[in-house]
Structure formats: C-alpha cells, structure tokens
C-alpha cells in the first residue's frame, strides 16, 4: 500500500493504432507494487479500436485517463501535450507495445528518493525479438543499485560503451523539464538527447536488473534508422546544431569528453567531418570508438552470444575498476 506522503508517478503513454498491444501494457501498470500513479494515454488520432480499449480501462480504474487527439501529431508532440496535463514528481514515458515488471516503479522511485539530486534512474535493458525470443542485456555497471555524479558518469561513458534504453528511465520531472523535454524536430533521437542533457547536468541512478522489456518490431524507430540514412543524417545534424547553442554548451562539453554519439556506424565519421558543428566534438577516442563499433555492427552476428556477453562484462569491469581508482 502507498503512503499519503509518497510522490506521484505520472505515466504518459502515447498511442497510435496499437489496440492489440494495449491490454498487456496497461495490465502491467495495474500490477505495479507502487500504487500512487496516474496514467494519461494520449491517443494520437488512432483509426483502430485503441480508444475503445483505453476507455474500458478508464472505467475500471480512476487512475487512468484518455486524451483523444483529432490530428496525428507524432510521438514527441503527443508526449509533450500530455506532460502539461500531468502533475507527478516523477515521469515515465510508456509505450503501448512495451512491458514493465511489477517492481519497476517501486525500485526506481526508491533509488531517486535516496538520491535527491539525481535526474533519472535507469536499469538493464531487455527485449522481445521478432521471433519471440527474450534477450537480456546486463550492463554490468555495478552489483548493487548506485548513483553516479555527472563527472563519474562522463568517465564511465568515456571508458565503456553502453546505451541507456529509454524505456528503462524514470525521470525526475524537474530534470526532464530542465532538459527541454522531447524536442519534436529530433524525432527518434529526442529521447537520446533528453537523457544526455539531463545526465550532463545532474547525477543519475542505476539499478542492475532488467525491469522492463522492449518489443522489437519491423516498423520500430530503430528499424526506421536503418531504412532512412538520409533522415538519420539530418537528425544528427540537428543534434550538432543544438550542441553549438549557448544553452547547451555544458552538454556539448559533456558529449565531447564522453565520446558520446547517438550512432557509431562508420558513416558517422563522414557526417562529423563535413559538418562544421560536428567537427568540434571529434576526438581521437571518438574516432576509435566509431571504427570499433562500426566494424562490430557488421560482424557481431557472426560472434557467438557467450563471446559477446563476455566482451560486455570485460569492458564494464575495466571501466568500473578505473572509476573506483579515481
């Protein structure tokens, strides 16, 4: 049971034509051991039975609300529309086709309450593949939940490559708003940019468990990246442009020192070189990382899973050792 003093978690779930996935996603929210939350489903002009599904949940549980948009605005605009209509101290951006485990909010809120300066809490990612296989990707950053100052986190990112999966993040509202929220013109890079801005300005928390599950779909944002290199290049150019503004000078320095990019395929080297804003963040470490990750992209499917897991553990172990010695 929740206490009256427990902070409210606001869950914003943008939806467009995902009626088939909604029941499982919404049921996972009801099953949370942290009970003090509100769910705002922003339906982005669906043409299927999504609204009927959502309305049935609103009738069952008064913590659920539905906003129906008459025009398709896109995920980022739908999220920001919903943000203005929620009041929780913590924010979670759910997806109709993803899944969270029952203790996700309880553990993430606890970490943030224990670390009042932290911008967000993240955990190990896992996914449900196209062939229905469950894959876990432990980051091996620590054996127990812990926090990192922004300086420690910059070092950790510099010494060890890993992605923060957006569906594992619980934000502190003030930090998300300070980061500018999800910028509509960054499309599928908006969540990467928001978490990068937030972690460059505040500490972050990490939980070494898989508490969420991402569903891989052929029409997902990650698939769109592969199928739209021209659009991906344009979005990365926009990231570089944002980083050159006075408002994001601190973020630019964080990105440069961490050798951090939203993509590390070999084509990125060329994009950096021909972009005046991008050339500033080039370092020898970043070039080495792009060459390594770009090559790995083509050979990773040839490497046995146990070898990949071993490489991940070794990389994380070395980074954690360096961090501990400072």
Buried (B, 14 or more C-beta within 10 A) or exposed (E): EEEEEBBBBBBBBBBBBBBEBBEEBBEBBBEBEBBBBBBBBBBBBBEBEBBEBBBEBBEEEEBBBBBBBEEEBEBBBBBBBBBEEBEBBBBBBBBBBBBBBBBBBBBBBBBBBEBEEBBBBBBBBBBBEEEEEEBEBBBBBBEEBBBBEBEBBBBBBBBBBBEBBBBBBBBBBEBBEBBBBBBBEBBBBBBBBBBBBBBBBBBBBBBBBBBBBBBBBEEBBEEBBEEBEEEBBEBBBBBBBBBBEEEBEEBBBBBBBBBBBBBBBEBBBEBBEEBEBBEBBBBEBBBEBBEEBBEBEEEEEEEEEEEBBEEBEEBBEEBBEBBEEE
